[in-house]
């Protein structure tokens, strides 16, 4: 069974989550690949899809949201899971993150089985060379805390749940 994990990211932390999910699915016995939306040529070609986005100012990346909307007729015919990555600092720990509006919409449009919000990460060295404009770079440098709040155990368990759903069996103790 082929699973495409497709994500939008600006500074790379969400791509790392997508790669981890794809790796975990592959360890469970699925054929899984991690792709950016622009790497998908033609219609998405999978038996199932995991679609995610980094969240900036409460919104999904435009490219991945547009991709999901445009490809909805194909995507909704297969199992789909969604994830968002973005709460940083104090908002990443101990609070229930708000579901981005695009994720709410896409849950309905794609008939997604689940949507999870994972804490994110910021490595300031990724700002240079990114597609952030001058104002976004200044705001990110000055007001956004640097660090990594991703809980890899939570992400792994979610990927294991997806694998179990697709394989029809429990996935226990997949090595990392």
C-alpha positions as CSV (number, residue, x, y, z in Angstrom):
1,X,0.0,0.0,0.0
2,X,1.4,3.4,-1.1
3,X,1.1,6.4,1.2
4,X,2.1,9.9,0.2
5,X,2.9,12.3,3.1
6,X,2.6,15.7,1.5
7,X,3.4,18.9,3.5
8,X,3.9,22.6,3.2
9,X,6.7,24.1,5.2
10,X,8.7,27.4,5.1
11,X,11.6,26.8,7.4
12,X,11.8,23.0,7.4
13,X,10.5,21.8,10.8
14,X,7.2,20.6,9.3
15,X,9.1,18.7,6.6
16,X,11.0,16.9,9.3
17,X,7.6,15.8,10.9
18,X,6.4,14.6,7.5
19,X,9.6,12.6,6.9
20,X,9.3,11.1,10.4
21,X,5.7,10.0,9.7
22,X,6.7,8.5,6.3
23,X,9.6,6.7,7.9
24,X,7.4,5.3,10.7
25,X,4.8,4.2,8.1
26,X,7.5,2.5,6.1
27,X,8.8,0.7,9.2
28,X,5.3,-0.7,9.7
29,X,5.4,-2.2,6.2
30,X,3.8,0.5,4.0
31,X,5.4,2.1,1.0
32,X,5.6,5.7,2.2
33,X,7.2,8.8,0.7
34,X,7.4,12.4,1.9
35,X,6.8,15.1,-0.7
36,X,6.3,18.9,-1.0
37,X,3.1,19.7,-3.0
38,X,5.2,21.0,-6.0
39,X,6.9,17.5,-6.1
40,X,3.5,15.8,-6.9
41,X,3.3,15.6,-10.7
42,X,-0.2,15.3,-12.0
43,X,-2.7,13.7,-9.7
44,X,-1.6,12.4,-6.3
45,X,-0.7,8.8,-6.7
46,X,-1.3,7.0,-3.4
47,X,-3.6,4.5,-1.7
48,X,-3.7,6.9,1.3
49,X,-2.5,10.4,2.1
50,X,-1.2,12.3,5.1
51,X,-1.3,16.1,4.4
52,X,0.3,18.6,6.7
53,X,1.3,22.2,7.0
54,X,3.3,24.5,9.1
55,X,1.0,27.1,10.7
56,X,2.0,30.8,10.5
57,X,-0.2,33.4,12.1
58,X,-2.9,30.8,12.6
59,X,-3.0,29.7,8.9
60,X,-1.8,26.8,6.8
61,X,0.7,27.5,4.0
62,X,-1.1,28.7,1.0
63,X,0.6,26.3,-1.4
64,X,-0.5,23.2,0.5
65,X,-4.0,24.4,1.2
66,X,-4.4,25.3,-2.5
67,X,-3.0,21.8,-3.5
68,X,-5.4,20.0,-1.2
69,X,-8.4,22.0,-2.5
70,X,-7.4,21.5,-6.2
71,X,-6.7,17.8,-5.7
72,X,-9.7,17.2,-3.5
73,X,-11.6,15.0,-6.0
74,X,-8.7,12.6,-6.1
75,X,-7.7,12.8,-2.4
76,X,-11.2,12.3,-1.0
77,X,-11.5,8.9,-2.7
78,X,-8.7,7.6,-0.4
79,X,-8.1,7.7,3.3
80,X,-6.7,11.1,4.3
81,X,-5.2,12.3,7.6
82,X,-4.2,15.9,8.3
83,X,-1.7,17.5,10.6
84,X,-0.6,21.0,11.5
85,X,2.7,22.1,13.0
86,X,3.2,25.4,14.6
87,X,2.7,26.2,18.3
88,X,6.0,27.4,19.7
89,X,7.3,28.3,23.1
90,X,4.8,28.7,25.9
91,X,1.8,28.1,23.5
92,X,3.3,24.7,22.6
93,X,3.3,23.4,26.1
94,X,0.3,22.9,28.3
95,X,-2.4,24.4,26.1
96,X,-4.8,23.1,23.5
97,X,-3.8,24.6,20.2
98,X,-6.4,26.1,18.0
99,X,-7.2,24.2,14.8
100,X,-6.3,26.4,11.7
101,X,-9.3,27.4,9.6
102,X,-7.9,25.7,6.6
103,X,-7.6,22.5,8.5
104,X,-11.2,22.7,9.6
105,X,-12.3,23.3,6.0
106,X,-10.1,20.5,4.6
107,X,-11.4,18.0,7.1
108,X,-14.8,18.5,5.6
109,X,-13.7,18.8,1.9
110,X,-11.4,15.7,2.1
111,X,-13.5,13.7,4.5
112,X,-10.3,13.4,6.6
113,X,-10.2,10.7,9.2
114,X,-8.3,12.9,11.7
115,X,-6.4,16.2,12.2
116,X,-3.7,16.6,14.7
117,X,-1.9,19.8,15.8
118,X,1.8,19.1,16.8
119,X,4.1,21.6,18.5
120,X,6.7,23.0,16.1
121,X,10.3,24.1,16.1
122,X,12.2,27.1,15.0
123,X,15.9,27.1,14.1
124,X,16.8,30.7,13.4
125,X,19.6,29.7,11.0
126,X,16.8,28.5,8.6
127,X,15.5,32.0,8.2
128,X,18.2,33.1,5.8
129,X,17.6,31.6,2.4
130,X,13.9,31.0,3.2
131,X,10.9,32.5,1.4
132,X,10.1,34.8,4.4
133,X,9.9,38.4,3.3
134,X,11.8,41.1,5.1
135,X,9.0,41.9,7.6
136,X,8.4,38.2,8.4
137,X,12.1,37.7,8.9
138,X,12.3,40.6,11.3
139,X,9.2,39.4,13.3
140,X,10.5,35.8,13.4
141,X,13.9,36.9,14.6
142,X,12.6,39.3,17.3
143,X,9.3,37.8,18.6
144,X,9.2,34.0,17.8
145,X,11.1,31.8,20.3
146,X,13.8,29.6,19.0
147,X,13.7,25.9,20.1
148,X,12.2,22.6,19.4
149,X,8.9,21.7,21.1
150,X,8.0,18.7,18.8
151,X,7.0,15.6,20.8
152,X,8.4,12.8,18.6
153,X,6.7,10.1,20.8
154,X,3.3,11.6,20.1
155,X,4.0,11.9,16.4
156,X,5.2,8.3,16.3
157,X,2.1,7.0,18.0
158,X,-0.1,8.9,15.6
159,X,1.8,7.5,12.6
160,X,1.5,4.0,14.2
161,X,-2.3,4.6,14.5
162,X,-2.4,5.5,10.8
163,X,-0.4,2.4,9.9
164,X,-2.7,0.2,12.0
165,X,-5.8,1.7,10.4
166,X,-4.4,1.0,6.9
167,X,-3.0,-2.4,7.7
168,X,-6.0,-3.5,9.7
169,X,-3.8,-4.6,12.6
170,X,-2.2,-3.1,15.6
171,X,1.3,-1.6,15.1
172,X,3.2,-2.1,18.4
173,X,6.8,-1.1,19.2
174,X,8.0,-0.1,15.7
175,X,11.6,0.8,16.1
176,X,12.8,4.3,15.5
